[in-house]
């Protein structure tokens, strides 16, 4: 992608401007003096935040929305038959996918910290942002979820520090210009694109090669170690539990209904102890990578400690949505078996009476490729309530249905669908009603209900809370 494509552009139009990934890019371009317009199909808090910046927004996507623009940006979620996207591509005006624009923006910063990995990107990017902002550094950031301290999924500052969540999906992260690359882990995911784990590792290797100054990597992760083989000409910094790592977490204590505390060693020397407000060993590793990044930037351990100890998670990352009559309802973005396993293990350590996993499988290809792993992960919960599969960008050419998952589990509840019928929004929300009704009728005081998935399962968390509150008041 030509890094100079924004030169002399004045009016940039965003198709899908209310998306969490588009909002911070709009913030940055708006601060640089570009005139922006945008459109979206749904009213959201993020869309209102865009309007509050003075950016005109049209609700509903149609061809005339692009009029006057000399550059058009869209998200990967916009379907090819979208009338606004069709008009954009026919207009002769340059059209960028969101990841291409993010890549260009990353090249404007001399200290771009790009955080990637199959799991933990949003949480780690949020931890880093929290630490830096808490300590008065005027950074810019692009995060895949909402972070309370910056009131959204991104922020724009005046320094040269740019903290950026870097997604491997369809090699989007290879469009970035990282100065520091942070590799959290590498797992088999997005196999509909990559095909094999070997291809995923090759892409992560390319990403590491692109880093201009440093690679900070999980020294305990076998696939990550394969990805960094042969990387030279930059500082290589490892983190993990093993004794060979430069930054280590030791003496880990998991606190009931809270996070973990641990001691940080650097080159074998004790730096100090950190107490997290977010649960699970996976978050200990996420925090350890953030320690490495911030220590490299010259922050004191006390400054790092301060930022991590007030971090209470990003949106949809074990986000406590409410407590009604002793029932805790939380929401989590976990959608891969490894993520489900980590989150549910953390939940089981938190001394709730029972842990419910209310799970929405996302994409037919991922569901069929990891069917047994999904069953194993969800079996950690006391009860797993399953929705229909959200196909997203896919058609069900695989003949895979929720019943195929439920039938190989002992703790699963699901609601059979008419498999000959087309999946529609009406069917989906009927399914959500069934799920919600079952949970509310069977949940008990002291239970934790976790809605899980990267689709719109978070709506069910709100539905459950509403119905629990109605029961209390009736």
N, C-alpha and C positions, 0 to 999 in steps of 0.2 A: 504494500500500500504506500502510495506517495505521501510522505509526511507533510508536503507543502500544499495538499489539496484544499486546506482551509484558507490559504492565502487569498486575500481579496474577496472572500465570501462575506456577505453581509447578513443575509437572511437564511437561517437554518430551520428547517421544519422537522419535528420529531413525530413519527407515527408510533403511537403507544407511549407517549411521554409520561404517563402515570406509573410506569413500571419502576420497581425499586432499582433496577440497573440503569435506567435512563435518567432518573431524577438527579443523581450526583453529576452526571455529564452535563445536564442542562445547567446546574448550578455553576459549574466551572466555566462553561462557554458564556453564560450570562455575565459572569464577573469580568470576562475578557472583552465585553462590549458588543458581542454578537446580538443581533435581533433574532429572537426565537419565537416560533409558534409551535403548536402541538395539537394532537388529537388523541382521544382514547375512547373506549367503548363503555367504561365503567367509572362511576364516581368513587373515589377513594380519598383517604386523608392525604396521600401523596399528591394526588391531582390538585387538591386544594392548596397544598404547599407550593406547587408550581404556579398556580394563579397568584398566590401571595407575593411572588417575586415580580409580578407584573407581566407575566408571559400569557398571551392570549391562548386559550384552549377551546377546542371544539369537541363537544361530546358527540360521538358517532363518527365513523370513518367513511369518507366519501371523496371522490376524485377532486372536487373543487378545493379541498382543504390545502392542497399543495401550492396553490396559486401564489406567485411572487417569490417562491423560494429559489435560492441558487445552490442549495445543498439539502439533501433529504436523508434522514437517518431512520432506520427501523430496527426493531428487535427481531431475534431469530424466531420468536413465537408468532410473529405475523405470518399468516398463511399466504400461500402464493396467489390465491384467488381473492385476496383482500382488494377492494376496488381502489383504495388509496395507494396501495403498493403498485398495483397494475398501472395506474396513472403516473406514478413517480417514474417507473421504469420506461414508460413510453414518452416521457417529457423531454428527454435529452439532458436533463439536469443530473449531475453526479449523485449517485445513491450509495450510501454506506450502511452496512450492517453494524449494529451497536458495538460489537467487539472490535471492528476496524477503527471506529472513532475513539474507543478507549485506548487502543494502541497508539494512535497519533497523540492523544493527550498525555499518555505516559512518557512520550519522548520529550515533553516540555520541561520535565523535572530532572535535576541532576542527582537526586537521591530517591529513586523509585524503588520501594520495597514491595515486591510482588509475591504474594502468598498463594501457594498452590498445594495440591494434594487431593486425593480422592475424597477424603473426609476431613472436616474440621476447618475449612477455609474461612467460613463466615465468622466462626467463633474466634479464631486466631487473629484475623484482620480486625475484629472488634476489640479484642484485648489490646492489641498494639495501639489502635486509635485511642482507646481509653487512657492508656498509660501516657501517651504523648500529649494528649489534650489536657489531662489532669495536671501535667507539669508545664503547661503554658507554651507548648510548641505550636506554632500556627501552621498546622499541616493541612494538606488536602487529602481526602480519602474517598474511596469507592468500595462499598461493602454490600454483600448480598442479602443483608437483613437490616432491620432497624436497630439503631443503637441510641438509647435514651439520651446520653450526654450530648449528642449532636442533633437530636430531634429528627432523625431520619436515617437514610442509608448512605449518606455521604456528607462531606463538608468541603469548603474551599477556603484556603488560607494563602498567606503571602510567602511562606518559606519554600525551600526547594525540596521538602520532604513530601513524598506522595506514597500513601499506603493503599495498596490495590489488591482486592481479591481477584485471583487469576484462575479462570476456569479452564479445565482441560477439554471440555466438551467440544467435539469437532475441531480440536486443535486451536481453539480461540486464543489460548494463552501464547501461542507462537506469534501473534500479532503485536505483542507488547515489547517494551524496551526496558527490561529490568536492570537495575543496578545491583540490587541484592535479591536473589531468588531464595525463597523459603520453601522447602519441600517437606511436607508433613508426613506423607505416606503415599504409597501407590498400590492400588487394588484393582481387581477386574471390574470395570464398569464401562458403560457406554460401548458395549461390545457390538452393538448394531452399527457403530461407526468404525471402531478400532479393529474389530475382528478377533484379536488375540491380546493377551497380556504383554507379549513381547513387543507388539506395536505401541502399546501404551508406554512401556518403558522407554522405547526409542523417542517418543515425543517428549517425555520428561527430560531425557538426555539433551535433546535439542534446546529445551527451555533453559537448562543449566548452562549450556554453552553460551547462551545469549546474555547471561548476567555479566555486567562489566566489572564488578568489584568483588562480590562474594556469593557463595552458595552456603546457606544454613540448612542442614539436612538431618533427618531422623536416622541416626546411626544404628538403630535397632531394627530397622525395616529392610528386609532382604531385597525387595524390589527397588527400593530407593538406592541401596548400595550398588545394585546393578546399573541404575540410571546414571550414577555419578562416575562410573568407571571411565578413566581416560580424560576427565575434565581437568584442565590445567590453566594456569595464567590468572587465577583468582584465589582469594582466600576461601578455604574449605573449613567450615565450622560445624561440628556435630553436636547433637543433643540426644538425650535418651536416658535409659536406666543403666545400660551396660557400662562397665568400667573403662572402656576405650573411648567413651564420649567426652568431649571437652566440657559440656554442660550436662550435669546429671541431677536427677531428682532422687533423693534417698529419704529414708525414715518417713514414708508416706502413711498418713493416718486419715481414714475416711470418717467424717463426722456425720452422725445421724441427722437426716432431714436437712443436710447442708452440703458443703463442699468438702474438699480434701485439704490437708495441710502437709507441707513437705519442706525439706531442707535442700537448698541449691548448692551444688559443688561446681566450682570452675577450676579446671586443671587440678582436681583433687583437693582444692582449698575451699573451705566453707564460706559462702557469701552471706547466707542468712536463711531465714525461714519465711515461707509464704503461706497464707491461709486463703483459700479460694471460697467464693460464694456459689460456685457452680460445681455440680457433682461429677464423679467418674474419673478413672485413670486416664481416659482419653483427654480430658481437660487439663490434667497435670502435664501431659506432653505438649498440648497446645500452649499452655502458659510458659513452659520451659523454652519453647522456640521464641516466644515473645521476649523472654529474659535475654536470650542470646542477641536478638536484634537490637534491643534497647541498650544493652551493655556495650555493644559495638559502637553505638552512637554516643557513648560517653555519659549516659544517665547513671546516677548512683544507684546502688541496690535499694536504698531507702525510697528513692523516687519510683523505681519499678514496683517495689512492694506496695507502695501507696496506691498506684494505679490498679494493680491486680486485685487488691483487697476490697476495692469498692466496685469492681466489675460484677454485675449481676446477670450477665448474659445478654445476648442479642435476641431480637424478635424471632420467635418460632424455634428457639434453641432451649429446650426444657423451660419454656416460658410458663410460669404459673399464672393461669388465667383467673383463678378464683377458688374460694373454699366456701362450701355451703353445707351446713349440718355435718361438719366433720369429713366431707368428701372433697378431696383436692383434685382440681381439674387443671391439667397442664397440656401444652402443645409443643410438638417437636418436629423438626423438618426431616428427621431420619427417613430415608427411602431406599437404602441399600442394606443388605443383611449385616454387614460389618457395623454400620451406624446403629441399626436396630439393636444389635447385640450389646454394643457399648452403652447405649442409653438405658436399655432395660436392665442390664447388670447394675448400672449406677442406681437405678430406681429401686432395685431389690435390696440394695445396701442401706436404703433410707428409712427402714423400719416402719413402712406403711403396713396396714393389715393385709391388703391384697393390691397387686399392681395389675391394672387393666391396660392392654394395648388395643387401641381402636385404630386400625391400620387401613390406609387406602393404597393398594398397589399402584405403582405409576409406570406406565408403558407396558405393553404386552410382551415386548422383547425382553425387558429386564426380568419380568415375572417368570417367564418360561426358562430363561437362562439360569436363574438362581432359585428355582422353585424349592429345592430341598433346603438350601441355605436360609431362605425366608422362613420355612417351617421350623427349622432348628432355632433361629433367632427369636421368633414369636413365641416359641414354646417356653421361653424364659419367663414370660408373663404368667400370672395366675389365670387370667382369662384374655383371649384374643378375639376381638370382634372385628370382622372383616367387611369392608365395603366392596362394591364392584370395582373392577380395574379401571383406572382413568387412563385412557389410551393416549391422550394428548395429541401429538403429531402423527400417531400411528393408526393404521387400520388393523383389526384383529384377524390378520391372515394366519395367525399361529394356532387358532382354535383353543386358546387358553382362557379359562374362566376362574373366578374366585373359588368355586367349588373344588377345583383341582388342588388348590392350596389347602383348603379346609379339610379335605379328605385325608391328608397325610399328617394331620395334627390331632392331638388329643384334647386340646383346650380351646378349640375354635368354635365360634358362632358366626354364621353367615346367613344371608337371606337370598334364597335361590331366585335367579332372574330367568326371564324367558330368553333363552340363548338364541332363538331365531329372530328376536326383535332387534331393531336398531337401537344402539345406545344413544339416549337423548338426555338433555338437561332435566326434563320432566322425570325420566326414569332415575337419574342420579339423585335428585332431591327426594324422591319417594324412598330410595335406598337409604339416604341419610336419615329420613324420618324413622325408618325401621330400626336402624342402628341406635339412634338417640333414645327411642322408646325402650329398647331392650336394656340399655345401660342404666337409664333412670329407674327402671322397675327392679333392677337386681343389684345395684351398687349399695354398699353398706358404709356406715360411719367408719372412718379410719382408712378407707380405700384411696388409692391414687388412680385417676383415670388419665391416661396419656393418649391424646390424638396424635397420630404419627403418619408422615408422608409429605411429599413436596408438591402435592396438588392443592386442592381446596378443602382438605379435611379439617383445616383450622376452623372452618365454619361450624363443624359439628361440636367443637369445644364450646362455642358460644351457645349453641342450641341446647346442649346438656346443662350448662349453667342456668340458662333461662328456665328450663323445665324444673330443675331442682329448686330454684327460687320460687317458682309458682306453687310447688308442693308445700314449701315452708309457709307461704302466705295464705294457702287455702284452708 
